[in-house]
Amino acid sequence: MKNRIRIYVICLMTLGLVGLTGPTALWSARAEIDVPPASAIRLTPPAPVFDQAKRLEELASRRKRVAETIGSRGMLRAL
């Protein structure tokens, strides 16, 4: 029983040492490459600028497509 406990303790100590050296090795490798850490904040690109005539043309084409899809006897209900 004591030998079994001793083996468990040795295994846990070994796993602990491996766990402690792993991230350290990765951190030093990252420092050698000189890669900046990734940021959680991302900037979005600016919204596209549309000419008023192109915007109205796009809206008209969408309305036409919807009208063709639902047919002449169809009804569209906005929620």
PDB file of N, CA, C and O in Angstrom:
ATOM      1  N   MET A   1       0.819  -1.199   0.000  1.00  0.00           N
ATOM      2  CA  MET A   1       0.000   0.000   0.000  1.00  0.00           C
ATOM      3  C   MET A   1       0.860   1.258   0.000  1.00  0.00           C
ATOM      4  O   MET A   1       0.573   2.210  -0.726  1.00  0.00           O
ATOM      5  N   LYS A   2       1.924   1.264   0.821  1.00  0.00           N
ATOM      6  CA  LYS A   2       2.807   2.425   0.887  1.00  0.00           C
ATOM      7  C   LYS A   2       3.538   2.625  -0.444  1.00  0.00           C
ATOM      8  O   LYS A   2       3.758   3.756  -0.875  1.00  0.00           O
ATOM      9  N   ASN A   3       3.909   1.518  -1.087  1.00  0.00           N
ATOM     10  CA  ASN A   3       4.599   1.622  -2.379  1.00  0.00           C
ATOM     11  C   ASN A   3       3.681   2.219  -3.438  1.00  0.00           C
ATOM     12  O   ASN A   3       4.117   3.002  -4.283  1.00  0.00           O
ATOM     13  N   ARG A   4       2.406   1.841  -3.382  1.00  0.00           N
ATOM     14  CA  ARG A   4       1.443   2.366  -4.342  1.00  0.00           C
ATOM     15  C   ARG A   4       1.277   3.875  -4.150  1.00  0.00           C
ATOM     16  O   ARG A   4       1.232   4.618  -5.131  1.00  0.00           O
ATOM     17  N   ILE A   5       1.187   4.326  -2.926  1.00  0.00           N
ATOM     18  CA  ILE A   5       1.068   5.764  -2.640  1.00  0.00           C
ATOM     19  C   ILE A   5       2.323   6.489  -3.102  1.00  0.00           C
ATOM     20  O   ILE A   5       2.248   7.577  -3.672  1.00  0.00           O
ATOM     21  N   ARG A   6       3.484   5.873  -2.850  1.00  0.00           N
ATOM     22  CA  ARG A   6       4.747   6.480  -3.268  1.00  0.00           C
ATOM     23  C   ARG A   6       4.796   6.632  -4.788  1.00  0.00           C
ATOM     24  O   ARG A   6       5.264   7.651  -5.296  1.00  0.00           O
ATOM     25  N   ILE A   7       4.318   5.632  -5.508  1.00  0.00           N
ATOM     26  CA  ILE A   7       4.298   5.688  -6.978  1.00  0.00           C
ATOM     27  C   ILE A   7       3.355   6.799  -7.442  1.00  0.00           C
ATOM     28  O   ILE A   7       3.686   7.547  -8.362  1.00  0.00           O
ATOM     29  N   TYR A   8       2.187   6.910  -6.813  1.00  0.00           N
ATOM     30  CA  TYR A   8       1.251   7.988  -7.165  1.00  0.00           C
ATOM     31  C   TYR A   8       1.868   9.357  -6.936  1.00  0.00           C
ATOM     32  O   TYR A   8       1.705  10.257  -7.760  1.00  0.00           O
ATOM     33  N   VAL A   9       2.567   9.520  -5.836  1.00  0.00           N
ATOM     34  CA  VAL A   9       3.191  10.813  -5.523  1.00  0.00           C
ATOM     35  C   VAL A   9       4.260  11.132  -6.553  1.00  0.00           C
ATOM     36  O   VAL A   9       4.358  12.267  -7.019  1.00  0.00           O
ATOM     37  N   ILE A  10       5.055  10.145  -6.908  1.00  0.00           N
ATOM     38  CA  ILE A  10       6.106  10.365  -7.912  1.00  0.00           C
ATOM     39  C   ILE A  10       5.484  10.734  -9.255  1.00  0.00           C
ATOM     40  O   ILE A  10       5.973  11.628  -9.945  1.00  0.00           O
ATOM     41  N   CYS A  11       4.403  10.041  -9.625  1.00  0.00           N
ATOM     42  CA  CYS A  11       3.725  10.354 -10.891  1.00  0.00           C
ATOM     43  C   CYS A  11       3.161  11.763 -10.877  1.00  0.00           C
ATOM     44  O   CYS A  11       3.289  12.493 -11.861  1.00  0.00           O
ATOM     45  N   LEU A  12       2.545  12.149  -9.786  1.00  0.00           N
ATOM     46  CA  LEU A  12       1.990  13.503  -9.694  1.00  0.00           C
ATOM     47  C   LEU A  12       3.079  14.556  -9.735  1.00  0.00           C
ATOM     48  O   LEU A  12       2.913  15.602 -10.364  1.00  0.00           O
ATOM     49  N   MET A  13       4.199  14.285  -9.064  1.00  0.00           N
ATOM     50  CA  MET A  13       5.308  15.243  -9.084  1.00  0.00           C
ATOM     51  C   MET A  13       5.873  15.372 -10.501  1.00  0.00           C
ATOM     52  O   MET A  13       6.198  16.471 -10.950  1.00  0.00           O
ATOM     53  N   THR A  14       5.986  14.245 -11.196  1.00  0.00           N
ATOM     54  CA  THR A  14       6.507  14.269 -12.565  1.00  0.00           C
ATOM     55  C   THR A  14       5.570  15.049 -13.482  1.00  0.00           C
ATOM     56  O   THR A  14       6.016  15.864 -14.290  1.00  0.00           O
ATOM     57  N   LEU A  15       4.274  14.794 -13.351  1.00  0.00           N
ATOM     58  CA  LEU A  15       3.311  15.528 -14.175  1.00  0.00           C
ATOM     59  C   LEU A  15       3.336  17.015 -13.839  1.00  0.00           C
ATOM     60  O   LEU A  15       3.193  17.856 -14.726  1.00  0.00           O
ATOM     61  N   GLY A  16       3.516  17.335 -12.579  1.00  0.00           N
ATOM     62  CA  GLY A  16       3.595  18.740 -12.182  1.00  0.00           C
ATOM     63  C   GLY A  16       4.803  19.426 -12.776  1.00  0.00           C
ATOM     64  O   GLY A  16       4.714  20.568 -13.225  1.00  0.00           O
ATOM     65  N   LEU A  17       5.936  18.737 -12.783  1.00  0.00           N
ATOM     66  CA  LEU A  17       7.145  19.326 -13.357  1.00  0.00           C
ATOM     67  C   LEU A  17       7.006  19.509 -14.862  1.00  0.00           C
ATOM     68  O   LEU A  17       7.445  20.522 -15.408  1.00  0.00           O
ATOM     69  N   VAL A  18       6.404  18.544 -15.530  1.00  0.00           N
ATOM     70  CA  VAL A  18       6.196  18.654 -16.972  1.00  0.00           C
ATOM     71  C   VAL A  18       5.250  19.812 -17.259  1.00  0.00           C
ATOM     72  O   VAL A  18       5.450  20.571 -18.207  1.00  0.00           O
ATOM     73  N   GLY A  19       4.222  19.939 -16.436  1.00  0.00           N
ATOM     74  CA  GLY A  19       3.269  21.028 -16.629  1.00  0.00           C
ATOM     75  C   GLY A  19       3.888  22.395 -16.418  1.00  0.00           C
ATOM     76  O   GLY A  19       3.499  23.364 -17.070  1.00  0.00           O
ATOM     77  N   LEU A  20       4.852  22.481 -15.507  1.00  0.00           N
ATOM     78  CA  LEU A  20       5.485  23.769 -15.241  1.00  0.00           C
ATOM     79  C   LEU A  20       6.508  24.141 -16.298  1.00  0.00           C
ATOM     80  O   LEU A  20       6.680  25.322 -16.602  1.00  0.00           O
ATOM     81  N   THR A  21       7.187  23.157 -16.862  1.00  0.00           N
ATOM     82  CA  THR A  21       8.219  23.476 -17.849  1.00  0.00           C
ATOM     83  C   THR A  21       7.638  23.703 -19.237  1.00  0.00           C
ATOM     84  O   THR A  21       8.254  24.392 -20.049  1.00  0.00           O
ATOM     85  N   GLY A  22       6.468  23.143 -19.530  1.00  0.00           N
ATOM     86  CA  GLY A  22       5.874  23.285 -20.855  1.00  0.00           C
ATOM     87  C   GLY A  22       5.604  24.725 -21.241  1.00  0.00           C
ATOM     88  O   GLY A  22       6.125  25.180 -22.260  1.00  0.00           O
ATOM     89  N   PRO A  23       4.805  25.472 -20.466  1.00  0.00           N
ATOM     90  CA  PRO A  23       4.515  26.850 -20.833  1.00  0.00           C
ATOM     91  C   PRO A  23       5.752  27.736 -20.831  1.00  0.00           C
ATOM     92  O   PRO A  23       5.846  28.673 -21.624  1.00  0.00           O
ATOM     93  N   THR A  24       6.709  27.445 -19.939  1.00  0.00           N
ATOM     94  CA  THR A  24       7.922  28.252 -19.901  1.00  0.00           C
ATOM     95  C   THR A  24       8.692  28.098 -21.201  1.00  0.00           C
ATOM     96  O   THR A  24       9.202  29.073 -21.755  1.00  0.00           O
ATOM     97  N   ALA A  25       8.771  26.871 -21.679  1.00  0.00           N
ATOM     98  CA  ALA A  25       9.478  26.632 -22.941  1.00  0.00           C
ATOM     99  C   ALA A  25       8.756  27.323 -24.094  1.00  0.00           C
ATOM    100  O   ALA A  25       9.391  27.891 -24.982  1.00  0.00           O
ATOM    101  N   LEU A  26       7.435  27.270 -24.072  1.00  0.00           N
ATOM    102  CA  LEU A  26       6.682  27.934 -25.132  1.00  0.00           C
ATOM    103  C   LEU A  26       6.854  29.435 -25.057  1.00  0.00           C
ATOM    104  O   LEU A  26       6.957  30.097 -26.090  1.00  0.00           O
ATOM    105  N   TRP A  27       6.885  29.987 -23.850  1.00  0.00           N
ATOM    106  CA  TRP A  27       7.032  31.434 -23.686  1.00  0.00           C
ATOM    107  C   TRP A  27       8.383  31.890 -24.207  1.00  0.00           C
ATOM    108  O   TRP A  27       8.476  32.920 -24.875  1.00  0.00           O
ATOM    109  N   SER A  28       9.437  31.130 -23.907  1.00  0.00           N
ATOM    110  CA  SER A  28      10.758  31.540 -24.369  1.00  0.00           C
ATOM    111  C   SER A  28      10.851  31.427 -25.891  1.00  0.00           C
ATOM    112  O   SER A  28      11.496  32.261 -26.527  1.00  0.00           O
ATOM    113  N   ALA A  29      10.224  30.421 -26.482  1.00  0.00           N
ATOM    114  CA  ALA A  29      10.238  30.297 -27.937  1.00  0.00           C
ATOM    115  C   ALA A  29       9.489  31.460 -28.569  1.00  0.00           C
ATOM    116  O   ALA A  29       9.904  31.976 -29.607  1.00  0.00           O
ATOM    117  N   ARG A  30       8.396  31.874 -27.955  1.00  0.00           N
ATOM    118  CA  ARG A  30       7.633  33.001 -28.489  1.00  0.00           C
ATOM    119  C   ARG A  30       8.443  34.287 -28.404  1.00  0.00           C
ATOM    120  O   ARG A  30       8.377  35.120 -29.309  1.00  0.00           O
ATOM    121  N   ALA A  31       9.206  34.460 -27.327  1.00  0.00           N
ATOM    122  CA  ALA A  31      10.017  35.660 -27.168  1.00  0.00           C
ATOM    123  C   ALA A  31      11.118  35.706 -28.225  1.00  0.00           C
ATOM    124  O   ALA A  31      11.484  36.782 -28.696  1.00  0.00           O
ATOM    125  N   GLU A  32      11.647  34.535 -28.600  1.00  0.00           N
ATOM    126  CA  GLU A  32      12.691  34.506 -29.623  1.00  0.00           C
ATOM    127  C   GLU A  32      12.153  34.912 -30.984  1.00  0.00           C
ATOM    128  O   GLU A  32      12.860  35.555 -31.760  1.00  0.00           O
ATOM    129  N   ILE A  33      10.922  34.550 -31.281  1.00  0.00           N
ATOM    130  CA  ILE A  33      10.318  34.878 -32.568  1.00  0.00           C
ATOM    131  C   ILE A  33       9.913  36.345 -32.607  1.00  0.00           C
ATOM    132  O   ILE A  33       9.829  36.936 -33.683  1.00  0.00           O
ATOM    133  N   ASP A  34       9.662  36.934 -31.444  1.00  0.00           N
ATOM    134  CA  ASP A  34       9.261  38.330 -31.314  1.00  0.00           C
ATOM    135  C   ASP A  34       7.903  38.588 -31.976  1.00  0.00           C
ATOM    136  O   ASP A  34       7.755  39.495 -32.795  1.00  0.00           O
ATOM    137  N   VAL A  35       6.933  37.777 -31.604  1.00  0.00           N
ATOM    138  CA  VAL A  35       5.569  37.922 -32.097  1.00  0.00           C
ATOM    139  C   VAL A  35       4.759  38.654 -31.036  1.00  0.00           C
ATOM    140  O   VAL A  35       4.716  38.211 -29.889  1.00  0.00           O
ATOM    141  N   PRO A  36       4.121  39.756 -31.387  1.00  0.00           N
ATOM    142  CA  PRO A  36       3.310  40.452 -30.383  1.00  0.00           C
ATOM    143  C   PRO A  36       2.080  39.629 -30.028  1.00  0.00           C
ATOM    144  O   PRO A  36       1.554  38.908 -30.876  1.00  0.00           O
ATOM    145  N   PRO A  37       1.620  39.725 -28.795  1.00  0.00           N
ATOM    146  CA  PRO A  37       0.430  38.956 -28.409  1.00  0.00           C
ATOM    147  C   PRO A  37      -0.795  39.444 -29.172  1.00  0.00           C
ATOM    148  O   PRO A  37      -0.914  40.626 -29.496  1.00  0.00           O
ATOM    149  N   ALA A  38      -1.704  38.510 -29.451  1.00  0.00           N
ATOM    150  CA  ALA A  38      -2.921  38.845 -30.184  1.00  0.00           C
ATOM    151  C   ALA A  38      -3.832  39.690 -29.312  1.00  0.00           C
ATOM    152  O   ALA A  38      -3.922  39.475 -28.103  1.00  0.00           O
ATOM    153  N   SER A  39      -4.501  40.644 -29.920  1.00  0.00           N
ATOM    154  CA  SER A  39      -5.411  41.517 -29.197  1.00  0.00           C
ATOM    155  C   SER A  39      -6.835  41.011 -29.336  1.00  0.00           C
ATOM    156  O   SER A  39      -7.213  40.475 -30.377  1.00  0.00           O
ATOM    157  N   ALA A  40      -7.617  41.182 -28.291  1.00  0.00           N
ATOM    158  CA  ALA A  40      -9.026  40.788 -28.336  1.00  0.00           C
ATOM    159  C   ALA A  40      -9.867  41.846 -29.038  1.00  0.00           C
ATOM    160  O   ALA A  40     -10.997  41.574 -29.444  1.00  0.00           O
ATOM    161  N   ILE A  41      -9.330  43.035 -29.180  1.00  0.00           N
ATOM    162  CA  ILE A  41     -10.066  44.136 -29.808  1.00  0.00           C
ATOM    163  C   ILE A  41      -9.685  44.190 -31.280  1.00  0.00           C
ATOM    164  O   ILE A  41      -8.506  44.258 -31.627  1.00  0.00           O
ATOM    165  N   ARG A  42     -10.692  44.159 -32.136  1.00  0.00           N
ATOM    166  CA  ARG A  42     -10.447  44.242 -33.574  1.00  0.00           C
ATOM    167  C   ARG A  42     -11.196  45.443 -34.130  1.00  0.00           C
ATOM    168  O   ARG A  42     -12.356  45.675 -33.789  1.00  0.00           O
ATOM    169  N   LEU A  43     -10.539  46.190 -34.971  1.00  0.00           N
ATOM    170  CA  LEU A  43     -11.171  47.337 -35.607  1.00  0.00           C
ATOM    171  C   LEU A  43     -11.853  46.882 -36.887  1.00  0.00           C
ATOM    172  O   LEU A  43     -11.267  46.158 -37.692  1.00  0.00           O
ATOM    173  N   THR A  44     -13.076  47.308 -37.064  1.00  0.00           N
ATOM    174  CA  THR A  44     -13.800  46.954 -38.283  1.00  0.00           C
ATOM    175  C   THR A  44     -13.472  47.959 -39.376  1.00  0.00           C
ATOM    176  O   THR A  44     -13.189  49.123 -39.095  1.00  0.00           O
ATOM    177  N   PRO A  45     -13.511  47.511 -40.605  1.00  0.00           N
ATOM    178  CA  PRO A  45     -13.259  48.457 -41.697  1.00  0.00           C
ATOM    179  C   PRO A  45     -14.433  49.424 -41.813  1.00  0.00           C
ATOM    180  O   PRO A  45     -15.536  49.117 -41.359  1.00  0.00           O
ATOM    181  N   PRO A  46     -14.208  50.569 -42.407  1.00  0.00           N
ATOM    182  CA  PRO A  46     -15.309  51.516 -42.555  1.00  0.00           C
ATOM    183  C   PRO A  46     -16.401  50.970 -43.470  1.00  0.00           C
ATOM    184  O   PRO A  46     -16.142  50.163 -44.362  1.00  0.00           O
ATOM    185  N   ALA A  47     -17.611  51.425 -43.231  1.00  0.00           N
ATOM    186  CA  ALA A  47     -18.742  50.988 -44.049  1.00  0.00           C
ATOM    187  C   ALA A  47     -18.561  51.484 -45.478  1.00  0.00           C
ATOM    188  O   ALA A  47     -18.039  52.577 -45.698  1.00  0.00           O
ATOM    189  N   PRO A  48     -18.994  50.681 -46.454  1.00  0.00           N
ATOM    190  CA  PRO A  48     -18.849  51.127 -47.842  1.00  0.00           C
ATOM    191  C   PRO A  48     -19.719  52.354 -48.105  1.00  0.00           C
ATOM    192  O   PRO A  48     -20.804  52.501 -47.542  1.00  0.00           O
ATOM    193  N   VAL A  49     -19.225  53.212 -48.956  1.00  0.00           N
ATOM    194  CA  VAL A  49     -19.952  54.425 -49.309  1.00  0.00           C
ATOM    195  C   VAL A  49     -20.673  54.184 -50.636  1.00  0.00           C
ATOM    196  O   VAL A  49     -20.048  53.843 -51.640  1.00  0.00           O
ATOM    197  N   PHE A  50     -21.994  54.367 -50.625  1.00  0.00           N
ATOM    198  CA  PHE A  50     -22.794  54.176 -51.827  1.00  0.00           C
ATOM    199  C   PHE A  50     -23.301  55.515 -52.325  1.00  0.00           C
ATOM    200  O   PHE A  50     -23.651  56.406 -51.551  1.00  0.00           O
ATOM    201  N   ASP A  51     -23.329  55.623 -53.622  1.00  0.00           N
ATOM    202  CA  ASP A  51     -23.950  56.777 -54.256  1.00  0.00           C
ATOM    203  C   ASP A  51     -25.462  56.629 -54.076  1.00  0.00           C
ATOM    204  O   ASP A  51     -25.971  55.509 -54.117  1.00  0.00           O
ATOM    205  N   GLN A  52     -26.182  57.714 -53.881  1.00  0.00           N
ATOM    206  CA  GLN A  52     -27.631  57.663 -53.648  1.00  0.00           C
ATOM    207  C   GLN A  52     -28.351  56.974 -54.816  1.00  0.00           C
ATOM    208  O   GLN A  52     -29.280  56.199 -54.593  1.00  0.00           O
ATOM    209  N   ALA A  53     -27.934  57.248 -56.043  1.00  0.00           N
ATOM    210  CA  ALA A  53     -28.579  56.632 -57.205  1.00  0.00           C
ATOM    211  C   ALA A  53     -28.359  55.115 -57.193  1.00  0.00           C
ATOM    212  O   ALA A  53     -29.283  54.356 -57.488  1.00  0.00           O
ATOM    213  N   LYS A  54     -27.133  54.665 -56.850  1.00  0.00           N
ATOM    214  CA  LYS A  54     -26.855  53.230 -56.787  1.00  0.00           C
ATOM    215  C   LYS A  54     -27.649  52.581 -55.661  1.00  0.00           C
ATOM    216  O   LYS A  54     -28.141  51.464 -55.819  1.00  0.00           O
ATOM    217  N   ARG A  55     -27.779  53.256 -54.541  1.00  0.00           N
ATOM    218  CA  ARG A  55     -28.536  52.722 -53.411  1.00  0.00           C
ATOM    219  C   ARG A  55     -29.993  52.521 -53.777  1.00  0.00           C
ATOM    220  O   ARG A  55     -30.572  51.480 -53.466  1.00  0.00           O
ATOM    221  N   LEU A  56     -30.599  53.510 -54.439  1.00  0.00           N
ATOM    222  CA  LEU A  56     -32.001  53.392 -54.838  1.00  0.00           C
ATOM    223  C   LEU A  56     -32.183  52.304 -55.890  1.00  0.00           C
ATOM    224  O   LEU A  56     -33.189  51.595 -55.895  1.00  0.00           O
ATOM    225  N   GLU A  57     -31.195  52.177 -56.785  1.00  0.00           N
ATOM    226  CA  GLU A  57     -31.247  51.118 -57.793  1.00  0.00           C
ATOM    227  C   GLU A  57     -31.183  49.737 -57.135  1.00  0.00           C
ATOM    228  O   GLU A  57     -31.903  48.823 -57.538  1.00  0.00           O
ATOM    229  N   GLU A  58     -30.328  49.585 -56.128  1.00  0.00           N
ATOM    230  CA  GLU A  58     -30.211  48.321 -55.398  1.00  0.00           C
ATOM    231  C   GLU A  58     -31.520  47.989 -54.686  1.00  0.00           C
ATOM    232  O   GLU A  58     -31.984  46.851 -54.749  1.00  0.00           O
ATOM    233  N   LEU A  59     -32.116  48.959 -54.016  1.00  0.00           N
ATOM    234  CA  LEU A  59     -33.380  48.730 -53.317  1.00  0.00           C
ATOM    235  C   LEU A  59     -34.493  48.344 -54.287  1.00  0.00           C
ATOM    236  O   LEU A  59     -35.298  47.460 -53.993  1.00  0.00           O
ATOM    237  N   ALA A  60     -34.539  49.007 -55.445  1.00  0.00           N
ATOM    238  CA  ALA A  60     -35.564  48.687 -56.443  1.00  0.00           C
ATOM    239  C   ALA A  60     -35.379  47.266 -56.968  1.00  0.00           C
ATOM    240  O   ALA A  60     -36.356  46.546 -57.172  1.00  0.00           O
ATOM    241  N   SER A  61     -34.125  46.862 -57.187  1.00  0.00           N
ATOM    242  CA  SER A  61     -33.886  45.502 -57.687  1.00  0.00           C
ATOM    243  C   SER A  61     -34.274  44.463 -56.629  1.00  0.00           C
ATOM    244  O   SER A  61     -34.763  43.386 -56.972  1.00  0.00           O
ATOM    245  N   ARG A  62     -34.062  44.777 -55.357  1.00  0.00           N
ATOM    246  CA  ARG A  62     -34.471  43.849 -54.290  1.00  0.00           C
ATOM    247  C   ARG A  62     -35.989  43.726 -54.234  1.00  0.00           C
ATOM    248  O   ARG A  62     -36.525  42.625 -54.111  1.00  0.00           O
ATOM    249  N   ARG A  63     -36.680  44.865 -54.325  1.00  0.00           N
ATOM    250  CA  ARG A  63     -38.152  44.823 -54.311  1.00  0.00           C
ATOM    251  C   ARG A  63     -38.682  44.017 -55.489  1.00  0.00           C
ATOM    252  O   ARG A  63     -39.638  43.255 -55.346  1.00  0.00           O
ATOM    253  N   LYS A  64     -38.064  44.185 -56.651  1.00  0.00           N
ATOM    254  CA  LYS A  64     -38.494  43.451 -57.844  1.00  0.00           C
ATOM    255  C   LYS A  64     -38.292  41.949 -57.660  1.00  0.00           C
ATOM    256  O   LYS A  64     -39.158  41.152 -58.021  1.00  0.00           O
ATOM    257  N   ARG A  65     -37.143  41.564 -57.096  1.00  0.00           N
ATOM    258  CA  ARG A  65     -36.866  40.151 -56.852  1.00  0.00           C
ATOM    259  C   ARG A  65     -37.870  39.540 -55.875  1.00  0.00           C
ATOM    260  O   ARG A  65     -38.331  38.417 -56.077  1.00  0.00           O
ATOM    261  N   VAL A  66     -38.207  40.276 -54.823  1.00  0.00           N
ATOM    262  CA  VAL A  66     -39.186  39.777 -53.852  1.00  0.00           C
ATOM    263  C   VAL A  66     -40.547  39.640 -54.512  1.00  0.00           C
ATOM    264  O   VAL A  66     -41.241  38.645 -54.301  1.00  0.00           O
ATOM    265  N   ALA A  67     -40.937  40.630 -55.311  1.00  0.00           N
ATOM    266  CA  ALA A  67     -42.236  40.582 -55.983  1.00  0.00           C
ATOM    267  C   ALA A  67     -42.301  39.394 -56.939  1.00  0.00           C
ATOM    268  O   ALA A  67     -43.335  38.731 -57.025  1.00  0.00           O
ATOM    269  N   GLU A  68     -41.223  39.120 -57.652  1.00  0.00           N
ATOM    270  CA  GLU A  68     -41.204  37.970 -58.564  1.00  0.00           C
ATOM    271  C   GLU A  68     -41.255  36.655 -57.791  1.00  0.00           C
ATOM    272  O   GLU A  68     -41.851  35.681 -58.251  1.00  0.00           O
ATOM    273  N   THR A  69     -40.635  36.632 -56.630  1.00  0.00           N
ATOM    274  CA  THR A  69     -40.598  35.403 -55.834  1.00  0.00           C
ATOM    275  C   THR A  69     -41.970  35.066 -55.256  1.00  0.00           C
ATOM    276  O   THR A  69     -42.385  33.908 -55.288  1.00  0.00           O
ATOM    277  N   ILE A  70     -42.673  36.062 -54.731  1.00  0.00           N
ATOM    278  CA  ILE A  70     -43.962  35.767 -54.098  1.00  0.00           C
ATOM    279  C   ILE A  70     -45.097  35.694 -55.114  1.00  0.00           C
ATOM    280  O   ILE A  70     -46.158  35.149 -54.808  1.00  0.00           O
ATOM    281  N   GLY A  71     -44.896  36.230 -56.307  1.00  0.00           N
ATOM    282  CA  GLY A  71     -45.922  36.154 -57.352  1.00  0.00           C
ATOM    283  C   GLY A  71     -46.948  37.264 -57.234  1.00  0.00           C
ATOM    284  O   GLY A  71     -46.924  38.061 -56.296  1.00  0.00           O
ATOM    285  N   SER A  72     -47.858  37.299 -58.214  1.00  0.00           N
ATOM    286  CA  SER A  72     -48.857  38.394 -58.271  1.00  0.00           C
ATOM    287  C   SER A  72     -49.960  38.212 -57.232  1.00  0.00           C
ATOM    288  O   SER A  72     -50.622  39.176 -56.849  1.00  0.00           O
ATOM    289  N   ARG A  73     -50.156  36.972 -56.776  1.00  0.00           N
ATOM    290  CA  ARG A  73     -51.235  36.729 -55.815  1.00  0.00           C
ATOM    291  C   ARG A  73     -50.714  36.556 -54.393  1.00  0.00           C
ATOM    292  O   ARG A  73     -51.484  36.275 -53.475  1.00  0.00           O
ATOM    293  N   GLY A  74     -49.411  36.723 -54.214  1.00  0.00           N
ATOM    294  CA  GLY A  74     -48.808  36.531 -52.897  1.00  0.00           C
ATOM    295  C   GLY A  74     -48.933  37.750 -52.018  1.00  0.00           C
ATOM    296  O   GLY A  74     -49.221  38.849 -52.493  1.00  0.00           O
ATOM    297  N   MET A  75     -48.718  37.552 -50.750  1.00  0.00           N
ATOM    298  CA  MET A  75     -48.775  38.653 -49.802  1.00  0.00           C
ATOM    299  C   MET A  75     -47.528  38.568 -48.908  1.00  0.00           C
ATOM    300  O   MET A  75     -47.138  37.485 -48.472  1.00  0.00           O
ATOM    301  N   LEU A  76     -46.928  39.698 -48.652  1.00  0.00           N
ATOM    302  CA  LEU A  76     -45.764  39.772 -47.801  1.00  0.00           C
ATOM    303  C   LEU A  76     -46.130  40.503 -46.524  1.00  0.00           C
ATOM    304  O   LEU A  76     -46.676  41.606 -46.555  1.00  0.00           O
ATOM    305  N   ARG A  77     -45.824  39.878 -45.411  1.00  0.00           N
ATOM    306  CA  ARG A  77     -46.189  40.487 -44.124  1.00  0.00           C
ATOM    307  C   ARG A  77     -44.901  40.797 -43.372  1.00  0.00           C
ATOM    308  O   ARG A  77     -44.067  39.911 -43.186  1.00  0.00           O
ATOM    309  N   ALA A  78     -44.729  42.021 -42.946  1.00  0.00           N
ATOM    310  CA  ALA A  78     -43.562  42.417 -42.167  1.00  0.00           C
ATOM    311  C   ALA A  78     -43.814  42.096 -40.693  1.00  0.00           C
ATOM    312  O   ALA A  78     -44.906  42.328 -40.175  1.00  0.00           O
ATOM    313  N   LEU A  79     -42.809  41.570 -40.038  1.00  0.00           N
ATOM    314  CA  LEU A  79     -42.958  41.234 -38.615  1.00  0.00           C
ATOM    315  C   LEU A  79     -42.476  42.361 -37.755  1.00  0.00           C
ATOM    316  O   LEU A  79     -42.521  42.264 -36.529  1.00  0.00           O
TER     317      LEU A  79
END
